Amino acid sequence: MFTHEAASSSVSAPRSGSWADVPLEAGRKVCAIACCLALLIAILGTASCTAAAQPQSGPPQSVPGVATESYEGMISDARCGAKHSAAIDKAATNCTITCVRAGEQFVLIDGDKVYLLDGDLVALKQVAGQRVRIVGTLNGTKIAVRSVAAA
């Protein structure tokens, strides 16, 4: 006949000082805590890398050896350019701000030339749809705006 004593005597005793001494539930808790800490470290590392990659606010820094120039024209957005849509029934200022809020970039229209503007969005919004004088550095078709004023 099978007794409780016989079954328990066939199980070998755990070794002292090993994980075998730790109950199964405690081992799971340690594993869960380790996984949570690893996840926390991964999230913090990703957040710090993302924050470091974000551009600084304010006007772009000038590059040594590159001269700044002055440009005049109308501030608009990349979608509408020189001709704002009559369908939305807005003035140039309102149309430009609406398009920029929708994701378009500010541009400077100077005759037939169109320059993308990279600079302080608050300052550019204040002169949206107006004739302006911009001081900045041209790189291809993009101007790094140092200052902007109504002309």
Secondary structure as UniProt FT lines:
FT   HELIX           4..9
FT   TURN            16..17
FT   HELIX           19..21
FT   HELIX           24..53
FT   TURN            64..65
FT   STRAND          69..77
FT   TURN            78..82
FT   HELIX           86..88
FT   HELIX           92..101
FT   TURN            102..103
FT   STRAND          106..110
FT   TURN            111..112
FT   STRAND          113..118
FT   HELIX           121..126
FT   TURN            127..129
FT   STRAND          131..139
FT   TURN            140..141
FT   STRAND          142..150
//
